[in-house]
């Protein structure tokens, strides 16, 4: 049964809710729990490094990422093998939607004035938040492979998810502005104003995440039998998919390269192009909105050339942009013009890798189902999510190493040579990903999917 466009929009609302409730607890976490940025929160937890290694905030984030990785695999496996009354995907979504939204607020609601109590609480609630987040996100993604009956359907769903992600990110980026506005029209403290906005966002996120869980009738699509594999067997079966292996390597290389670029973006603009921070912010917005505007053109081109060729095009453009960026500031051209050209060049590969991957992984999950008769979409998306997040973590570890290796200090503005080294390394990672993509044979996958797809 083909899902209507309205139901596709409802499905995308789940992604909007996910990103919205994760924005504060994820992206704003360190902003509020580090002493130099938000003293009204930082004074409520221990700031001294534990065992000389981690701050409390750093430990909470590190353990949260580990919990996220483990929970992604566990929820993917469980949703593949569990038979729930409401549906094996929507059942998990229904169970976790409200708790994860509530936890996104409780991350900022410290229960005591005791530093030790607050520190322990922060670590525990962060672990709970990331675990619940995965128990919604992975079954949610797996649902894409089941309600998207054709390759075109899956691309439409993926694009709507991309739009939802962008919308939620824009709303999340306005948290400070809204909190400041609320503080000015009320007597609330900065801390209480911020938590009030986070509470409203959590409520909206909960509603958005519940809508697809209630309105998409998973069991009406087609009957299914739960997969009976053990966790190790499920991991082995999905991991042996040769097309999936090649794509995962290609995708992971892009995630590392793009995360390296984003990590140093402001410095690339201010140090290499010698523009101010305002220009850096404007160029980053240019990448963001250009990326969003290209979603539909990417959809049209995918229908013409296919996902594999589209990814190859994205990789080539990304490598050209990275290599050109290595020499940023050295061209006899106005720096502002250089920045705009590079921003537009980068927006194309970012648009492709924003909307194609989820649809492609869904294609692989459906192709595997056609061959085996078993739906393992949960494990496919769990492994893909793990690889994507691992790439970002690896880039976060590599970036400071490159900066230090070039003779710069982590506590000062990096030198130009260190930033150019980061760009060269990002280009190398991209080249590896480009060649890895040759192992993914879209024609073989399409042959399994057949004309009806």
N, C-alpha and C positions, 0 to 999 in steps of 0.2 A: 504493500500500500504506500503510495507516494504521499509524503508529508507536505501540507500546504505551506505557502510562503509565510503565512501568519504564524504557524507552528515553528517554522525556522527562526523567525524573529523571537518567539518565546524562548526557544533553545538558547539563542545568543544572549538573552537576558541573564542566564545563569553565569555566563562569562563576565558580564558587567558586574554582577554581584560579587563574584570571586575576586576580581581585581580591586573593586572598591573597598571591600572589607580587608583585603591584604595590604592595601596601600599604606595605611597608617602603621600597622603592626610590622610591616616589612620595610618599606622605604624610609619611614620617619622614625623608626625605632632608635637608631643610634643618635639621631639628631636630638632626641629628648633625653637620652640616658648617658650623654657625655657632658662633662663639666663645662666645656667652653661654649656650648651652644644653648643649653637650656638649664640654667641653675635651679629653676623652680622644680625640676624633676631630678636633676643629677644629685641634689643634696639628700635624696631619700634612699639611695642605695650606696653600697660600698664602691669607692672609686679606685682604691689601691689594687694593683694586680694580684690575683690569687696565685700563690706558688711562684710568683715572679713571672708569670706567663700571660694570664688572661685577666681582663677586667670582668666584672659581673656581666655587664652588657655584652661584651665580646663572647663570653662563655655561653650566655643564653642564645645568642645568634648561632654560634658554632653547633651547639647541641640541637638547636631547632632545625638546622639544615640536615644534620644526620637523621633526626627523627622524620623529617620530610622525605628523605630518600628511602628510608625503610618503610614508611607508611605508604608511599607511592606503590612500591612493589607489592606490599601486603594487600592493599585495597584493590589493586588490579587483579591479583590472583583470586582474592575472595569474591570479587564481583563476577568473575568468570565462572566460579564453581558454586555460587550460592543461589538458591531458588527462593526468592522473597515474594510475598503475596502481592506487593505493589509493583514488582519488577526488579530484576537483579541490578540494573543501573540506577533507575529512579528510586528504588528502595534505599540504596546507600545515600543518594542525594537528599532524600527526604529526612533521613536519620541525622545527617550531619549539617544541614543548612543553617538551622537556628543556632546550634552550639558553636559553629565556627564564627558566625557573625557576633555572637555574644562574647566569645573569647577574644575577638579582635578589639573589642572595647575594654575588656578586663585586663588586657596587657598594660594599659595605662592607668588602671585603677588600683593604686597601691593601698594595701589594707592597714598599714601601721606607720608609726613614726620611728619604729625600731629598724635600723639599717639592715641587720641580719635577717630579720623576718621578711622585710621587703625584698632583699636580694634572693633569698630562697624562693619566695613567691614568684618573682620575676622569671627565674629559670624554669620553674614548674609550669607556669601559665604559658610561657613561650613554647615549651615542648607540647603542651596540649593543643595550642593553636595550630602549630605546623602539622601535627598528626591529623587533626580534624580537617584541616585544609586539604590534605592529600586524599582523605576519605570522601571528600566531595569531588575534587578535581579529576581524579583518575577515572572513576565510573562515569562522570560527566563527559569526559573526552571519548571514552569507549562508546558512549551512546551515539556519537557522531557516525560511527561505522554502521550503526543499526538503523537509524532513521534516515541516513543518506543512502537512498536506494540506487543512485547512479553516481558516476564520477562527477557529473555536473552538479548534482545535488550536494555532494560532499564539498565541492569547491565553493558553492554558494554559502553553505553553512560555515565554512572556514573564513570566508570574507566577512560575513556578519559577525563572527567572533572577533575578527581583527578590528572591526568598527567599534564593537563593544569594549574591547581592550583600550582602544584609543580614547573613547569617551570617558571611561572610568579613570584613566590616567589623567586626563584633563581635569576632571572633578577632584581627584585626589590632590592634584597640584594646587588646588584652590583652598585647601584646608586652612593654611595659615591666614589667607586673606579673609575667609569667612570667620575664623576665630577672632581675628583682630576687629572685624566689623561688629561681631556679637559683643565683644568686650567693651566697645565704645558706646553701644546703646544700652548696656546693662551695667550692673555693678560687679559682674563676675571677674575673678582673677584671670590672668593669662592661662593658667593651668586648667581652671574650670571651664573657661571658654573653649579651649582646645578639646577637652574631653566631651563637652556638649556636642560639638560638631562631629567628633568621632562616633558618638552614640547615635546621632541622626544617620550618619553614613552606614553604621552597622544595621540599623533598622531597615533602611532602603535596600542594603545588600541582602538581608535575610528574605525580604519579599521577592527580590529578583531571583534569588537562588531557589526559592520554593515554587515559583511559577512553572518552570519546566518540569519539576518533579511531580507536580499535581496535574498539569494540563497535557503533557505528552504521555499518551497511553502506550507504554512500551509493549505490553502483552498483545495489543491489537495489531502490531506490525506483522509478526509471524511467531509461531511457536518455537520454543528452544528447549534444549536440554543442557543443564549445567555441565561444565567440564569437570572431569573427575581426577585430573592430574594432581600429583603432589606439587608443592611449591618448586622443588628442584626440577621435576619433570616439565612443568610449565615453562620455567626459565630456560631449560635446555631446548625444548621444542621451538620456542619463539626465537631464541638466540641462534639457532641453526639455520634460520631463513637467510639464504645467501644475499638476497636482494635487500633485506632489512639490515644485514651486517654492513654492506657497502654504503647504504644510505646513512646509517648511524654515524659511521666514520666521517662521511662528507659533512653531515650536519654539525657534528661536534667541532670540526675544524672551523666552520663558519662561526659558531657560537664563541669559540675562544678568540678568534680574530676580531669579531665585532665588539666583544666585551672589552678587549684591549683598547680598541679605538675609542669607545664611549668613555672608558675610564680616564683617558687622557685628553678628551675632546677640548675642554676649556683651555688646557695648557697648549695644545696644538695651535689654538687661535691666538692666545695671548703671548706665547713665547716665540713660536715660529713665524706667525703672521704679524706679530707685534700690534695686534688690535686690543681693545679693552674688553673687560668682562661682559659688558652690555652687548658687544658685538658677538661674543661667544654664545650668549644666551639666545640672541636673535638667530644665529646660524643653526643652533640646535633645534629651535622651533621650525626653521625652514626645512630641516631634514624630517622632522615629525610630520608636518602638514603635507609636504610633498609625498612622503611615504603613504599617507592616508589617501591622498588624491589619486594615487596610482593603483589602488586596490582593484578598481573596475577594469582599467586597461590590462592589468596583469591577468585578470579572469578571462578577458577576451583572448589574449595571446595564448593562454594555456589551452583554450579550446582549439587553437590553430596549430600550435607547435608541440603541445604536450608539456607535462610537468618537468620531465628530465631535461629537455632542451632549454626550458625556461630557467631552471636552476643553473645550467651551464652558462647561460647569458648573464645571469646575476653574478656568478663567480668571476667571470671575465671582467665585468664592469667594476666589481668590488676590488679586484687586484689592480686594475688600472688606476682606480681612485686612490688606493693605498700607496702605490708606487709614486703617483703624482704628488701625494701629500708628503712623501719623504723630502721633497725639494721645495715644500711650501715656504714662501718668504724669499726664495732665491730667484724666482722668475721676475723679469723686468715688466711686471704687470701690477696694477693696483692691488694691494693685499685684500681689500674688501671684495674685489671681483674674483680673486683666487678662491676666497672662502665660499662665495656663492656658487661658483662652478663646482667645487668639490662637494658642497652640500647637496646639490641636485644630482650629481653622479652617485653619491652614496645612497640617496633616497630610493633608487631603483632596486638595488639588491636587498635593501631592508624591506621594501614592499613585498618582494618575491618571497623572502624567507619569513615574512609575517603571516602569509596566507597559504602558501603551498604545502609546507610540512605537515600540518594536521590532516589535510585532505589526502596527502600521499600515504601517510601512516595508516589512515583509514582504508585506503585502497589495498594496502598490503594485508591488513587484517581481514578484509572481505575476501581477498584472493586466497588467503590461507584457509578461510572457512569453506570456500568452494571446493578446495582440494581435500580437506579433512572432515568436513561436516561439523566441526566444532568452532564455537565463537570464542576466540582468545583476544578480543579487542582490548580488554582490560590490561593484560600483560604487555601487549604491543605498545600501548600508550604509556604504561608505567615505565617501561625501559626507555622509551624515547624521552619522556619527561626527565628521567634520571640523567640521561646523557646531556640534555640541554642545560640542566642546572649545574651539572659537573663542569661543563665548559665555562660557565660564568665564574664558578669558584676557582678553577685553574687559572683563568685570566686574572682574577683578583690576587692570586699568589704570585703570578709571573710579573705583573706590572711593576711592583716595587723592586723586584730583583733586577729588572732591566734598568731601572732608574739608578739604583745603587751601583750596579756594574759599570755604569757610564761615569761614575765619580760624583754623582749628585747625592744630596741628602734627602731623606724622606720628609724632613721637617722644613724644607725650604723649596722654593720654586725650582723644578728640575731644569737641567741644562738642555740646550737644544739637541745636542748629540744623543742624549738619553732618549728624548722623545722620538727622534728619527730612528733610533734603534728599535723602539717599540713598534713603529710603523713597518719597518722592514720585517720584523718577526711576525707581525700580523699578516703581511703579504705571504710569508713562507707557509704559515698555517693554512692560508687560503689556497695556496698552490697544492698542498697535500690534499685538501678537501676536494679540489677540482678533479684531481686524478682518481680519488676514491670513488667519485660519482660514476666513473666508467663501469664500475661493478654492478650498478643498478640498471637492469635492462627492463625498461618500461614496456616494451613490446611483449615480453614474456608474461609480465603481470597482466597486461591488457588481454592477452590471449586466454588467460584463466578467467578473467572477469567476463569476457564474452560480449557479444553485441548488445545483449539486453541491459548491460551496464553502461 
